[in-house]
Amino acid sequence: QLQLVESGGGSVQAGGSLRLSCAASIYSIYGYKIYRMAWFRQAPGKEREGVAAIDRDRITNYADSVKGRFTISRDNAKNTLYLQMNSLKPEDTAMYYCAADGAPIATLNERDYNYWGQGTQVTVSS
């Protein structure tokens, strides 16, 4: 029903910036409206964690570890999600995943999202 494709990952030095994008393609004859979208990340040996989420009215929710450094945004007309990441730290190194769902509240709980992208790698060197 919904395909998510991330882009924009890469390698950067600590203190640098990256912008991730997630393009959503909807395949449904019944119509499907994306409500909540989010970014999650998973570092080697660690569990996947929520980074930032946004609802259709652009109300946002951030993990404490990225507040003030990351900004989530979306373009509803283009069904595209963004994550601007500034002041990157080595501990931000992870595979970043885009997620989406038809329910309204922008949570950071991965069990609340039914659609996932394949991920894009972000590596921050010290």
Secondary structure, DSSP 8 states (H G I E B T S, - for coil): -EEEEEE--EEEETT--EEEEEEEEE--TT-----EEEEEEE-TTS--EEEEEE-TT--EEE-TTTTTTEEEEEETTTTEEEEEE-S--GGG-EEEEEEEESSSS--S-GGG--EE---EEEEEE-
